[in-house]
Amino acid sequence: MVVGSVNMDLAVQVEQLPRPGDTVLGERLLTIPGGKGANQAVAAARLGATARMIGRVGRDAFGHELVAGLREDGVDVSGIGFDPGEPSGVALIVVEKGGQNTVTVAPGANARLGADEVARLRAVLRRRDVVVTQLEIPLETVLAVIACAHELGARVVLNAAPSGALTGRPLPDVDVLVVNEREADDLGGPARLGAAKALVVTLGAEGSVLYEGHRETRVDPRRVEAVDATAAGDAFVGALALALARGDSLVDAVRLGNAAGAATATKFGARPSLPTAGDLKRLFGVTA
């Protein structure tokens, strides 16, 4: 169960990311379905999970295209609502040739997720399901999703991205907290983030670190030639959730996440680059 954002990504590739005040010329604009929540649902579904998306889009062309795209990827979209007053969320993405990127998000309908979405989750959630959420939706809704999931006996994976919503606030009680290196620093480092039952810090090309209480496990990366890092973190989270849902250990779940993230970085764009089980087998000999 993924409760989170559904966006349309408007992406352009440039030779070098612009500095403040710069104007740079890029290649042709790509319009690609995205959003952290939707990407994570698709990532899990492409690797074989039964994935349901709970979210909100606008009553506009982007909204209908986003829902249709999720359905085509095998995601259950019965939990997505159409907001009558807000447009669909949009992310503006600039990617340099080396793979680094900047992302600016206009949340639109994603900012209106609330009681209706929590009620949809409660209606379908089963004990031992895995619930995935992020911070591209209101924090109050995220906290309500976590409380609902724990009340009904489900596990929660929180991808604390973007991290600003939690800066200076108590950390939610979740089963697995996933952050990248910068987000970990923003939120006080592993010592503070260790309040979660398990913490995963992703390090890009350097792999990941899993913290369980006082135990620290370094999980090696899968080496690839990176083209675009967009959605690599989402692929990691989707793969991790799939592995946990089928009963894998946390370490094995992180290994699968590393493979999915690395495979994603080999292609341009967010949604198109999310790997299938066949991609992981071909690239790394990994069975999803």
QUILINCOR-V528659 format. One record per pair of residues at least 12 apart in sequence whose C-alpha atoms are under 10 Angstrom apart, sorted by the first residue. I is the first residue (numbers start at 1). J is the second residue. D is the distance in Angstrom with one decimal. If there is no record, write none. Layout:
BEGIN
I,J,D
I,J,D
END
This chain:
BEGIN
1,37,10.0
1,40,10.0
1,41,7.8
1,50,8.6
1,51,5.9
1,52,5.0
1,53,6.2
1,54,7.4
1,75,10.0
1,76,9.4
1,79,9.7
1,121,7.8
1,124,9.0
1,125,7.7
1,126,9.8
1,129,7.3
1,130,6.2
1,131,4.7
1,132,6.2
1,133,8.6
1,149,9.9
1,154,9.9
1,156,9.5
1,241,9.4
2,36,9.8
2,37,6.2
2,38,7.7
2,39,9.7
2,40,7.4
2,41,6.0
2,42,9.8
2,44,9.7
2,51,7.3
2,52,6.2
2,53,5.0
2,54,6.0
2,55,8.3
2,79,9.7
2,121,9.1
2,130,8.5
2,131,5.8
2,132,4.7
2,133,5.9
2,134,9.0
2,156,9.9
2,157,9.5
2,238,9.2
2,241,9.7
3,36,9.9
3,37,6.4
3,38,8.6
3,40,9.8
3,41,9.0
3,52,8.6
3,53,6.2
3,54,4.7
3,55,6.0
3,56,9.6
3,79,9.0
3,80,9.5
3,113,9.1
3,117,7.8
3,118,8.5
3,120,9.8
3,121,8.0
3,131,7.4
3,132,6.3
3,133,5.1
3,134,7.7
3,137,8.8
3,141,9.3
3,142,8.2
3,145,7.8
4,35,8.1
4,36,7.0
4,37,4.3
4,38,7.1
4,39,9.7
4,40,9.2
4,41,9.4
4,53,7.7
4,54,6.6
4,55,5.6
4,56,8.4
4,80,10.0
4,110,7.5
4,111,9.9
4,113,8.2
4,117,9.5
4,132,8.0
4,133,5.6
4,134,6.1
4,135,7.7
4,136,6.8
4,137,6.1
4,138,9.4
4,141,9.5
4,142,8.5
5,34,8.5
5,35,5.2
5,36,5.8
5,37,4.6
5,38,6.2
5,39,8.8
5,40,9.8
5,53,9.3
5,54,8.7
5,55,6.2
5,56,7.4
5,57,8.7
5,88,9.8
5,89,7.8
5,90,10.0
5,107,8.0
5,108,9.8
5,109,8.7
5,110,5.6
5,111,8.7
5,113,8.8
5,133,8.8
5,134,7.9
5,135,8.5
5,136,5.8
5,137,6.2
6,33,8.0
6,34,6.2
6,35,4.5
6,36,7.0
6,37,6.1
6,38,5.2
6,39,8.1
6,53,9.1
6,54,9.3
6,55,6.7
6,56,7.0
6,57,6.7
6,58,9.9
6,63,8.6
6,66,7.3
6,67,8.7
6,70,9.6
6,80,9.2
6,88,7.7
6,89,6.5
6,90,8.5
6,91,9.8
6,107,8.8
6,108,9.7
6,109,8.7
6,110,6.9
6,136,9.1
6,137,9.7
7,32,8.9
7,33,6.3
7,34,4.9
7,35,4.3
7,36,8.0
7,37,8.8
7,38,7.7
7,39,9.3
7,56,9.5
7,57,7.9
7,58,10.0
7,62,8.3
7,63,8.4
7,66,7.4
7,88,6.5
7,89,4.5
7,90,5.0
7,91,6.4
7,92,10.0
7,105,8.5
7,106,8.7
7,107,7.6
7,108,8.7
7,109,9.2
7,110,8.2
7,136,10.0
8,31,6.9
8,32,5.9
8,33,4.6
8,34,5.3
8,35,6.9
8,57,9.9
8,62,6.6
8,63,8.3
8,65,8.9
8,66,7.1
8,88,7.5
8,89,6.3
8,90,4.8
8,91,6.2
8,92,8.7
8,105,9.6
8,106,9.9
9,29,10.0
9,30,7.9
9,31,5.8
9,32,5.0
9,33,5.7
9,34,5.5
9,35,7.5
9,89,8.7
9,90,5.8
9,91,4.7
9,92,6.1
9,93,6.8
9,103,9.3
9,104,9.8
9,105,8.8
9,269,8.7
9,270,8.0
9,271,9.1
10,29,6.7
10,30,5.7
10,31,4.8
10,32,6.4
10,33,8.6
10,34,9.2
10,90,7.3
10,91,6.1
10,92,5.1
10,93,6.0
10,94,8.6
10,103,9.7
10,269,9.6
11,26,9.9
11,27,9.4
11,28,8.6
11,29,5.7
11,30,5.1
11,31,6.5
11,32,7.5
11,91,8.1
11,92,6.1
11,93,4.6
11,94,5.8
11,95,7.4
11,101,9.9
11,102,10.0
11,103,9.1
11,230,9.9
11,268,9.5
11,269,7.3
11,270,9.1
12,25,9.4
12,26,6.1
12,27,6.0
12,28,6.3
12,29,5.0
12,30,6.3
12,31,9.2
12,92,8.5
12,93,6.5
12,94,5.2
12,95,6.3
12,96,8.7
12,101,9.9
12,268,9.9
12,269,9.1
13,25,8.9
13,26,5.5
13,27,5.5
13,28,7.7
13,29,8.0
13,30,9.1
13,93,8.5
13,94,5.9
13,95,4.7
13,96,5.6
13,97,6.8
13,99,9.2
13,101,8.9
13,228,9.2
13,268,8.9
13,269,9.5
14,26,4.5
14,27,6.5
14,28,9.7
14,94,7.0
14,95,6.0
14,96,4.8
14,97,6.3
14,98,9.5
14,101,9.7
15,27,9.2
15,95,8.3
15,96,5.3
15,97,5.4
15,98,8.2
16,94,9.3
16,95,8.0
16,96,5.0
16,97,6.9
16,98,8.3
16,99,10.0
16,100,9.1
16,101,9.6
17,94,7.1
17,95,7.0
17,96,5.6
17,97,8.9
17,98,9.9
17,100,8.2
17,101,7.4
17,102,7.8
18,94,8.9
18,96,9.2
18,102,9.6
26,94,8.7
26,95,9.2
26,96,9.1
29,93,9.8
29,94,9.8
30,93,9.6
30,269,8.2
31,62,9.7
31,90,10.0
31,91,9.9
31,92,9.8
31,269,9.2
32,65,10.0
32,66,9.1
32,69,9.8
32,91,9.6
32,269,7.2
32,270,7.2
32,271,6.7
32,272,7.9
33,62,8.6
33,63,9.8
33,65,8.0
33,66,5.9
33,67,9.3
33,68,10.0
33,69,7.3
33,70,8.6
33,90,9.2
33,91,9.5
33,269,9.4
33,270,7.7
33,271,6.2
33,272,8.7
34,66,8.1
34,69,9.8
34,70,9.7
34,89,9.3
34,90,8.5
34,91,7.9
34,230,10.0
34,231,8.5
34,234,10.0
34,269,9.2
34,270,6.4
34,271,6.0
34,272,9.5
35,66,9.8
35,89,8.0
35,90,8.1
35,91,7.5
35,105,9.0
35,107,9.3
35,110,9.5
35,136,8.2
35,231,8.9
35,234,9.1
35,270,8.9
35,271,9.0
36,133,8.8
36,134,7.2
36,135,8.8
36,136,7.3
36,137,9.9
36,159,9.1
36,161,8.6
36,162,9.8
36,231,7.6
36,233,8.8
36,234,6.1
36,235,9.5
36,237,9.6
36,238,10.0
36,270,9.6
37,53,7.7
37,54,8.6
37,55,8.2
37,132,8.0
37,133,6.7
37,134,6.8
37,135,9.2
37,136,8.1
37,137,9.3
37,159,9.6
37,234,8.0
37,237,9.8
37,238,9.3
38,52,9.6
38,53,6.9
38,54,8.9
38,55,8.5
38,66,8.9
38,67,9.5
38,69,9.8
38,70,7.4
38,75,9.0
38,234,9.0
38,238,9.9
38,271,8.9
39,53,10.0
39,70,9.0
39,231,7.1
39,232,9.7
39,233,9.5
39,234,6.0
39,235,7.2
39,237,9.4
39,238,7.9
39,270,7.6
39,271,6.3
39,272,9.9
39,274,7.9
40,53,9.3
40,132,8.2
40,133,9.0
40,134,9.7
40,159,10.0
40,231,8.6
40,232,9.9
40,233,8.7
40,234,5.0
40,235,6.1
40,236,8.1
40,237,6.2
40,238,4.6
40,239,8.2
40,240,9.8
40,241,8.9
40,271,9.5
40,274,9.1
41,53,6.4
41,54,9.6
41,70,8.4
41,73,9.2
41,74,9.4
41,75,6.8
41,76,9.2
41,132,8.6
41,234,8.8
41,235,9.0
41,237,9.2
41,238,6.3
41,239,9.5
41,241,9.4
41,242,9.8
42,69,9.5
42,70,6.9
42,71,9.4
42,72,9.7
42,73,6.3
42,74,7.6
42,75,6.5
42,234,9.2
42,235,8.5
42,238,7.6
42,239,9.9
42,271,7.8
42,274,7.7
42,275,9.4
42,276,9.7
43,73,9.2
43,75,9.8
43,231,9.4
43,232,9.8
43,234,7.2
43,235,5.2
43,236,8.1
43,237,8.1
43,238,5.0
43,239,6.5
43,240,9.8
43,241,9.6
43,242,9.0
43,260,8.3
43,261,9.8
43,264,9.7
43,271,8.4
43,273,9.5
43,274,5.8
43,275,7.0
43,276,7.8
43,277,9.9
44,74,9.9
44,75,9.0
44,234,9.5
44,235,7.7
44,236,9.2
44,237,8.2
44,238,4.4
44,239,5.5
44,240,8.3
44,241,7.1
44,242,5.7
44,243,9.1
44,260,9.9
44,274,9.4
44,275,9.5
44,276,9.0
44,277,9.9
44,288,10.0
45,70,9.7
45,73,7.0
45,74,6.3
45,75,6.3
45,76,9.5
45,238,8.1
45,239,9.0
45,242,8.4
45,275,10.0
45,276,8.5
45,277,9.7
46,73,7.0
46,74,7.7
46,75,9.0
46,235,9.9
46,238,9.3
46,239,9.3
46,274,7.8
46,275,6.8
46,276,4.9
46,277,6.8
46,278,9.4
46,279,10.0
46,288,9.8
47,235,9.8
47,238,8.6
47,239,7.1
47,242,7.7
47,243,9.7
47,260,9.1
47,274,9.4
47,275,7.4
47,276,5.2
47,277,4.8
47,278,8.4
47,279,9.3
47,280,9.0
47,287,9.4
47,288,6.1
48,74,9.4
48,239,9.5
48,242,7.8
48,276,8.2
48,277,7.3
48,288,7.7
49,74,9.3
49,75,9.1
49,238,9.0
49,239,8.9
49,241,8.8
49,242,5.8
49,243,8.9
49,245,8.4
49,246,8.8
49,288,9.8
50,74,8.1
50,75,7.4
50,76,8.1
50,242,8.6
50,245,9.7
51,73,9.9
51,74,7.7
51,75,5.3
51,76,6.2
51,77,9.1
51,130,9.8
51,131,9.9
51,238,9.5
51,241,10.0
51,242,9.0
52,70,9.7
52,71,9.9
52,74,9.0
52,75,5.6
52,76,4.4
52,77,6.3
52,78,7.7
52,79,7.3
52,80,9.3
52,121,9.6
52,124,9.5
52,131,9.7
53,67,9.7
53,70,8.4
53,71,9.8
53,75,6.7
53,76,6.1
53,77,5.5
53,78,7.6
53,79,5.9
53,80,6.6
53,121,9.5
53,132,9.7
54,76,8.8
54,77,7.2
54,78,7.7
54,79,4.4
54,80,5.1
54,81,8.0
54,113,9.3
54,116,9.9
54,117,6.4
54,118,8.7
54,120,7.4
54,121,7.2
54,133,9.8
55,77,8.7
55,78,9.6
55,79,6.5
55,80,4.7
55,81,6.4
55,82,8.9
55,109,8.8
55,110,7.1
55,112,9.3
55,113,6.7
55,114,9.4
55,116,9.5
55,117,6.6
55,118,9.7
55,120,9.6
55,137,9.1
56,79,8.4
56,80,5.3
56,81,4.7
56,82,5.7
56,83,6.5
56,86,9.6
56,87,9.8
56,88,7.9
56,89,9.0
56,108,9.2
56,109,5.8
56,110,5.8
56,111,8.8
56,112,7.6
56,113,6.6
56,114,9.8
56,116,9.9
56,117,8.3
56,137,9.9
57,80,7.3
57,81,6.4
57,82,5.1
57,83,6.0
57,84,9.1
57,86,7.9
57,87,6.9
57,88,4.7
57,89,7.0
57,107,9.7
57,108,7.9
57,109,5.3
57,110,6.8
57,111,10.0
57,112,9.4
57,113,9.7
58,81,8.4
58,82,5.3
58,83,5.0
58,84,6.7
58,85,7.4
58,86,5.6
58,87,4.3
58,88,4.2
58,89,7.8
58,108,7.6
58,109,5.8
58,110,8.9
59,81,9.3
59,82,5.6
59,83,6.2
59,84,6.1
59,85,8.1
59,86,7.8
59,87,6.8
59,88,7.5
59,109,9.4
60,82,8.9
60,83,9.5
60,84,9.4
60,86,9.2
60,87,6.6
60,88,7.0
61,87,9.4
61,88,8.7
62,87,8.4
62,88,6.3
62,89,8.6
62,90,8.9
63,81,9.6
63,82,7.5
63,83,9.3
63,87,7.9
63,88,5.6
63,89,8.5
63,109,9.5
64,82,8.8
64,88,9.4
66,88,8.9
67,80,7.7
67,81,9.5
67,82,9.7
69,271,9.6
70,271,9.9
78,120,9.2
79,116,9.7
79,117,7.5
79,119,9.9
79,120,6.3
79,121,7.8
79,124,9.3
80,117,8.2
80,120,9.1
81,109,9.4
81,113,9.4
81,116,9.0
81,117,8.4
81,120,10.0
82,109,8.2
83,108,9.3
83,109,6.2
83,110,9.2
83,112,8.1
83,113,9.5
84,109,9.0
85,108,9.3
85,109,8.0
85,112,9.7
86,107,9.4
86,108,5.6
86,109,5.1
86,110,8.8
86,111,9.0
86,112,8.3
87,106,9.5
87,107,8.6
87,108,5.2
87,109,5.8
87,110,9.1
88,106,8.8
88,107,7.4
88,108,5.3
88,109,5.4
88,110,7.4
88,111,9.9
89,105,7.4
89,106,5.7
89,107,4.4
89,108,4.4
89,109,6.0
89,110,6.2
89,111,8.6
89,136,9.9
90,104,8.5
90,105,5.9
90,106,5.2
90,107,6.4
90,108,7.4
90,109,9.7
90,110,9.7
91,103,6.5
91,104,5.6
91,105,4.2
91,106,6.2
91,107,7.9
92,104,5.1
92,105,6.2
92,106,8.2
93,105,8.6
93,230,8.5
93,269,9.3
93,270,9.8
94,230,9.6
95,227,9.2
95,228,6.9
95,229,8.5
95,230,8.1
95,268,8.9
95,269,9.0
96,227,8.9
96,228,8.0
96,229,10.0
97,226,9.4
97,227,6.9
97,228,7.7
97,268,9.9
98,225,9.5
98,226,7.1
98,227,6.3
98,228,7.3
98,229,9.1
99,225,9.4
99,226,6.0
99,227,4.8
99,228,3.9
99,229,5.4
99,230,8.0
99,265,7.6
99,266,9.1
99,267,9.5
99,268,8.5
100,226,9.1
100,227,8.5
100,228,6.5
100,229,6.1
100,230,8.0
101,228,7.6
101,229,7.1
101,230,6.9
102,230,9.0
103,230,8.9
105,136,8.6
106,136,9.8
107,136,7.3
107,137,7.9
108,137,10.0
109,137,9.2
110,136,7.2
110,137,5.6
110,138,8.0
111,136,7.8
111,137,5.5
111,138,6.0
111,139,9.7
111,141,9.7
112,137,7.7
112,138,7.5
112,141,9.3
113,137,6.5
113,138,6.8
113,139,9.8
113,140,9.4
113,141,6.7
113,142,9.2
114,137,8.8
114,138,7.7
114,139,9.7
114,140,7.8
114,141,5.2
114,142,8.7
114,144,8.4
114,145,9.2
115,140,9.7
115,141,7.3
115,144,8.3
115,145,9.4
116,141,9.9
117,141,8.4
117,144,9.8
117,145,8.6
118,141,7.4
118,142,9.1
118,144,6.9
118,145,5.9
118,146,9.6
118,147,9.8
118,148,7.5
118,149,9.5
119,144,10.0
119,145,9.3
119,148,9.1
121,145,7.8
121,148,8.1
121,149,8.3
122,145,8.8
122,148,6.8
122,149,7.8
122,151,9.6
122,152,8.1
125,148,9.0
125,149,7.6
125,152,7.4
125,153,9.1
125,154,7.7
126,149,8.8
126,152,6.9
126,153,7.5
126,154,6.9
127,149,8.5
127,150,9.1
127,151,9.3
127,152,5.9
127,153,4.7
127,154,5.1
127,155,8.5
128,149,9.4
128,150,9.8
128,152,8.6
128,153,6.0
128,154,4.6
128,155,6.5
128,156,9.9
128,244,9.9
128,245,7.6
128,246,9.9
128,247,10.0
129,149,8.6
129,152,9.3
129,153,7.9
129,154,5.0
129,155,6.4
129,156,8.7
129,241,9.7
129,244,9.3
129,245,6.6
129,246,9.6
130,149,8.5
130,153,9.5
130,154,5.8
130,155,4.9
130,156,5.9
130,157,7.3
130,175,9.7
130,241,6.6
130,242,8.3
130,243,10.0
130,244,7.5
130,245,5.9
130,246,9.7
131,145,8.4
131,146,8.1
131,148,9.9
131,149,6.9
131,150,9.6
131,154,6.8
131,155,6.1
131,156,4.8
131,157,6.2
131,158,8.4
131,175,9.9
131,241,8.1
131,245,9.5
132,145,9.3
132,146,9.2
132,149,9.9
132,155,8.6
132,156,5.9
132,157,4.8
132,158,6.0
132,159,7.6
132,176,9.6
132,237,8.2
132,238,8.3
132,241,7.3
133,145,8.0
133,146,8.5
133,156,7.8
133,157,6.5
133,158,5.2
133,159,6.3
133,160,8.4
133,161,9.6
133,237,9.7
134,157,8.6
134,158,5.7
134,159,4.8
134,160,5.7
134,161,6.0
134,162,7.9
134,163,9.3
134,177,10.0
134,178,9.4
134,234,10.0
135,158,8.4
135,159,7.2
135,160,5.8
135,161,5.3
135,162,5.7
135,163,7.1
135,164,8.6
135,165,6.9
135,166,8.6
136,159,9.8
136,160,9.1
136,161,7.1
136,162,6.7
136,163,9.4
136,165,9.0
137,162,9.8
137,165,9.6
138,165,8.4
139,165,6.7
139,166,8.1
142,158,8.8
142,172,9.1
143,172,7.1
143,173,9.1
143,174,9.8
146,158,8.7
146,172,7.9
146,173,7.8
146,174,7.1
146,175,9.7
147,172,9.4
147,173,8.8
147,174,9.3
149,174,9.8
150,173,9.4
150,174,8.7
150,175,9.5
154,175,9.5
154,245,10.0
155,174,7.6
155,175,6.0
155,176,8.3
155,241,9.6
155,244,9.1
155,245,8.9
156,173,8.9
156,174,5.5
156,175,5.3
156,176,6.5
156,177,8.5
156,241,9.1
157,174,6.5
157,175,6.1
157,176,4.8
157,177,5.9
157,178,7.3
157,198,9.5
157,199,9.8
157,237,8.1
157,238,9.8
157,240,8.8
157,241,7.2
157,244,9.6
158,172,8.7
158,173,9.5
158,174,6.7
158,175,8.1
158,176,6.4
158,177,5.0
158,178,6.1
158,179,8.7
158,196,9.8
158,199,9.8
158,237,8.9
159,176,8.5
159,177,6.0
159,178,4.7
159,179,6.0
159,180,9.1
159,183,10.0
159,200,9.5
159,233,9.0
159,234,8.7
159,237,7.3
160,172,10.0
160,177,7.0
160,178,6.3
160,179,5.7
160,180,8.7
160,183,7.5
160,184,9.0
160,187,9.3
161,178,8.5
161,179,6.9
161,180,8.4
161,183,7.2
161,233,9.6
162,179,9.1
162,183,7.6
163,179,8.3
163,180,9.6
163,182,9.0
163,183,5.7
163,184,8.4
163,185,9.8
163,186,7.1
163,187,7.1
164,183,8.5
164,186,7.8
164,187,8.3
165,187,9.9
166,186,9.1
166,187,7.2
167,183,9.6
167,186,6.9
167,187,5.7
167,188,8.5
168,186,9.4
168,187,7.5
168,188,8.9
169,187,9.0
170,187,10.0
170,192,9.7
170,193,9.8
170,195,9.5
171,187,9.0
171,192,8.6
171,193,7.4
171,194,9.5
171,195,7.2
171,196,7.7
172,193,9.9
172,195,8.6
172,196,7.6
173,195,7.5
173,196,5.9
173,197,7.7
174,195,8.9
174,196,5.7
174,197,6.6
174,198,8.1
174,199,9.5
175,196,6.4
175,197,5.1
175,198,6.1
175,199,8.5
176,196,6.5
176,197,6.2
176,198,4.8
176,199,5.7
176,200,7.3
176,210,9.8
176,211,9.7
176,212,9.5
176,240,9.7
176,241,9.6
176,250,9.1
177,193,8.1
177,194,8.9
177,195,9.4
177,196,6.3
177,197,8.0
177,198,6.3
177,199,4.8
177,200,6.2
177,201,8.4
177,210,9.9
177,211,9.8
177,237,10.0
178,193,9.8
178,196,9.8
178,198,8.7
178,199,6.1
178,200,4.8
178,201,6.0
178,202,7.5
178,210,9.4
178,233,9.1
178,236,9.3
178,237,7.6
178,240,9.8
179,193,9.5
179,199,8.0
179,200,6.4
179,201,5.1
179,202,6.3
179,203,9.2
179,208,9.9
179,233,8.7
179,237,9.8
180,200,8.1
180,201,5.2
180,202,4.6
180,203,6.1
180,204,7.9
180,208,8.7
180,209,9.9
180,233,8.0
181,200,9.7
181,201,6.0
181,202,6.2
181,203,5.8
181,204,8.5
181,208,9.3
181,209,9.8
182,201,9.3
182,202,9.5
182,203,9.1
183,201,8.7
183,202,9.7
184,199,9.8
184,200,9.4
184,201,7.0
184,202,9.2
189,201,9.6
190,209,10.0
190,210,9.9
190,211,7.9
191,211,9.7
191,213,9.8
191,214,9.5
193,211,9.3
194,211,7.1
194,212,7.6
194,213,6.6
194,214,8.5
195,212,9.7
195,213,8.3
196,211,9.2
196,212,8.5
196,213,8.6
197,211,8.7
197,212,6.6
197,213,7.1
198,210,7.2
198,211,5.8
198,212,4.8
198,213,7.2
198,215,9.9
198,250,8.5
199,211,5.0
199,212,6.6
199,213,8.8
199,216,9.5
200,212,8.9
200,216,9.8
200,217,9.5
200,218,9.9
200,219,10.0
200,250,9.5
200,251,9.8
200,254,7.9
201,218,9.7
201,254,10.0
202,219,9.5
202,221,9.7
202,233,7.9
202,236,8.7
202,254,9.3
202,257,9.4
202,258,8.3
202,261,9.7
203,219,9.9
203,220,9.9
203,221,8.7
203,233,9.9
203,258,9.6
204,221,8.0
204,222,9.8
204,229,8.4
204,232,8.4
204,233,8.4
204,258,8.6
204,261,8.2
204,262,8.1
204,265,9.6
205,220,9.1
205,221,6.3
205,222,7.7
205,223,7.2
205,224,8.4
205,225,9.7
205,226,8.7
205,229,9.9
205,258,9.2
205,261,9.5
205,262,7.8
205,265,9.7
206,218,9.6
206,219,8.8
206,220,6.9
206,221,5.6
206,222,8.6
206,223,8.9
206,258,9.6
207,219,5.9
207,220,4.9
207,221,3.8
207,222,7.3
207,223,9.2
207,254,9.2
207,255,8.8
207,257,9.5
207,258,6.3
207,259,9.3
207,261,9.4
207,262,9.1
208,220,6.7
208,221,7.1
208,254,7.5
208,255,8.5
208,257,9.1
208,258,7.2
209,251,9.5
209,254,8.6
210,250,8.2
210,251,7.3
210,254,7.7
211,250,10.0
211,251,10.0
212,250,9.3
217,251,7.9
218,251,9.2
218,254,9.9
219,251,7.6
219,252,9.2
219,254,7.2
219,255,6.5
219,258,8.1
220,254,9.6
220,255,7.8
220,258,8.0
220,259,9.8
221,255,8.1
221,257,9.7
221,258,6.0
221,259,7.4
221,261,9.3
221,262,7.7
222,255,9.0
222,256,9.9
222,258,6.6
222,259,5.8
222,260,9.1
222,261,8.7
222,262,6.0
222,263,8.4
222,283,9.4
222,284,7.7
223,258,9.8
223,259,9.0
223,262,7.1
223,263,9.2
223,283,9.9
223,284,9.3
224,259,9.8
224,262,6.4
224,263,7.5
224,264,9.8
224,265,7.8
224,266,6.8
224,283,9.0
224,284,9.8
225,262,8.8
225,263,9.5
225,265,7.8
225,266,6.2
225,267,9.5
226,262,7.8
226,263,8.8
226,264,8.6
226,265,5.0
226,266,5.0
226,267,7.7
226,268,9.3
227,264,8.9
227,265,5.7
227,266,5.1
227,267,5.7
227,268,6.2
227,269,9.3
228,264,7.9
228,265,5.0
228,266,6.6
228,267,6.1
228,268,5.2
228,269,6.9
228,270,8.4
228,273,8.9
229,261,8.3
229,262,8.5
229,263,9.8
229,264,7.2
229,265,4.7
229,266,8.1
229,267,8.5
229,268,8.1
229,269,8.5
229,270,8.4
229,273,9.6
230,261,9.6
230,264,7.9
230,265,7.1
230,267,9.2
230,268,7.8
230,269,6.5
230,270,5.4
230,271,9.0
230,273,8.7
230,274,9.8
231,261,7.7
231,264,7.0
231,265,7.9
231,268,9.8
231,269,7.8
231,270,5.0
231,271,7.4
231,272,9.7
231,273,7.9
231,274,7.5
232,257,9.2
232,258,8.9
232,259,9.7
232,260,7.4
232,261,4.2
232,262,6.8
232,263,7.9
232,264,5.3
232,265,6.0
232,266,9.5
232,270,7.9
232,273,8.6
232,274,7.8
232,275,9.9
233,257,8.5
233,258,9.0
233,260,8.9
233,261,6.1
233,262,9.3
233,264,8.9
233,265,9.6
234,257,9.2
234,260,9.1
234,261,7.6
234,264,9.2
234,270,8.9
234,271,9.7
234,274,8.5
235,256,9.7
235,257,6.9
235,258,8.7
235,259,8.9
235,260,5.5
235,261,5.2
235,262,8.7
235,263,8.7
235,264,6.9
235,265,9.6
235,270,9.3
235,271,9.4
235,273,9.1
235,274,6.2
235,275,7.7
236,253,9.2
236,254,7.8
236,255,9.2
236,256,7.6
236,257,3.9
236,258,6.1
236,259,7.7
236,260,5.6
236,261,4.9
236,262,8.6
236,263,9.8
236,264,9.1
236,274,9.7
237,253,9.4
237,254,8.8
237,256,9.6
237,257,6.4
237,258,9.4
237,260,8.9
237,261,8.6
238,256,9.7
238,257,7.5
238,260,8.5
238,261,9.6
238,274,9.7
239,253,7.2
239,254,8.2
239,255,9.2
239,256,6.1
239,257,5.0
239,258,8.6
239,259,8.7
239,260,6.5
239,261,8.6
239,275,9.7
239,277,10.0
239,288,8.1
240,252,8.6
240,253,4.8
240,254,5.9
240,255,8.3
240,256,6.5
240,257,5.1
240,258,8.8
240,260,9.1
241,253,7.6
241,254,9.5
241,256,9.9
241,257,8.8
242,256,9.2
242,257,9.4
242,288,8.8
243,255,9.6
243,256,7.4
243,257,8.6
243,288,8.1
253,288,9.9
255,286,9.6
256,280,9.0
256,286,7.9
256,287,8.7
256,288,7.1
257,288,9.8
259,275,9.4
259,279,9.8
259,280,6.8
259,281,9.8
259,283,8.9
259,284,7.5
259,285,9.9
259,286,7.8
259,288,9.4
260,273,9.9
260,274,7.6
260,275,6.4
260,276,8.6
260,277,9.0
260,279,8.8
260,280,6.9
260,284,9.9
260,286,9.7
260,288,9.1
261,273,9.7
261,274,8.2
261,275,8.5
262,274,9.9
262,275,9.4
262,280,9.4
262,283,9.6
262,284,9.8
263,275,6.3
263,276,9.3
263,279,7.4
263,280,6.9
263,283,7.4
263,284,8.8
264,276,9.9
264,279,9.6
264,280,9.9
276,288,8.5
END
